[in-house]
Amino acid sequence: MEGLGEGRRREPSGVYPLSHRKTLSNLLDAFLRVLCSSVVTCYRLSTEMGHFSRMP
């Protein structure tokens, strides 16, 4: 039983950095997606506002 416990204790240290890097890259990817979508929405809003201002 002690051997199993030690195995469990040792595993996360080897697995954690990889999963941590994965979550970091996922967060970065999500952040870039949000940034791109916000830029697109801002551009659309500005063009729509431009159309409204051009209207008589």
PEQUIVEN-V269454 format. One record per pair of residues at least 6 apart in sequence whose C-alpha atoms are under 8 Angstrom apart, sorted by the first residue. I is the first residue (numbers start at 1). GAP is how many residues later the second one is. Records with the same first field share a line. If there is no record, write none. Layout:
BEGIN
I: GAP / GAP
END
This chain:
BEGIN
none
END
